[in-house]
Amino acid sequence: MHSNTQTLVRMANDIEKFFKVQGEERAIAGISDHVKKFWEPRMKAQIFAHLDEGGAGLEPLTLKALQRLKAAMHGKSTMAEAKAAAAAEAKQAERPAQQPKVKAGKR
């Protein structure tokens, strides 16, 4: 693991230590919210990449929180990119499924 990544893992696990006493769901929400609000985009991108590689060294609640945040942000490291990705997904979902064209047969 790269030293910058090790630092981010340690920082994320330290955040977990603070929120852990609040119970699992509140801790996961707190960790996720803290990273979302206070980590710069490069830090989020790096920790998301670390998740893609398995998330070695992350404590269980930290891992869950970061996975949830990554999913909520559509894998993007800034809220603007996340909102654009969500809008693109919504637009794609609004499009009706293309029906295969059926040739009219003779009767």
N, C-alpha and C positions, 0 to 999 in steps of 0.2 A: 504494500500500500504506500502510495506517495505521501511524503511528509505533510503536504498541505491537506490532503485527504484525512490523514491521521488527526490533524488539528481539528478539522471540521467534525469528525466522528467524536472526538473528545468533547468538543463544545456542545454538540447535540446531546450527548449522554449527560453532560452537566446540566443541561436544561431539563432533562428527564428527572434528575435528582430533585430539582426544585418542585416540579409538578407532581411527582409520584405520590406524595402524601394525600393528594386530592382524590385518589381513586383512579382506576384505569381509564374510563371514558373521559373524565375531565382532564386527566394528564395528557392523553392523546390529543385532545382538542387544544390544550394549552401549549404543548410542544409545537404542534402544527401552526397555530396562530403566531407564536413567537418567531418561528423561522420565516413564515410568510411576511410578517411585518418588519423584522429587523435585519434579516440577512440580505446582503446585496445579491443581485442577479447572478454574478459569477459564483458566489458561494452556493446558491441553490442549484445552479447548473452542475456544479462539481459533486454535490451530495446526491443529486438525482442520478448522475452517471455512476456514482458508487453504488447506489441501489440497484442499478441495472447489472452491476457486476456481482451482486449477491448481498451487499450491505455488511460485509465483514466488520465485526467489532461494535456494531450498533446494538444497544440494549433493546429488549423486546418491545417496550412501549415506544421507544424512539423510532424503531424500525416501522412499527404500525403507523405512527404519526407521520413520518416522512412519506410512506407509501400512500397514505390518505391525501396528504398535501400534493404529492406529485400527480395523483389521479385528478384531484380537484383543479389543479392548474394545467391539466392536459399535457403534462410533461414539460411545460414551458417555465422559464425562470423569471419572467416578469408578468405582472398582472395584465398589462396591455396585450402581451402575446397570448396569455391564457384566455382573455376575453375574446380575442380574435379567433382563436381555435374553437372556443365554445360556439361563437356565432356561426362559424363555417360548418360545424357539426349540426347545429340547429337548422341551418339552411338546407343542408344535405338531407336531413330527416324530413323536411317539409316537402321535398320533391316527391311527386307520386312515382311509384315504381313503374318503370316502362313495361307495358304489356307487349308480349310478342305479337307481331302482326300475323293475322291468320288470313290466308287467301280465301276469298269467297269461292265456294265450290259450285258446280253446275247442279241443278236439280233435275 
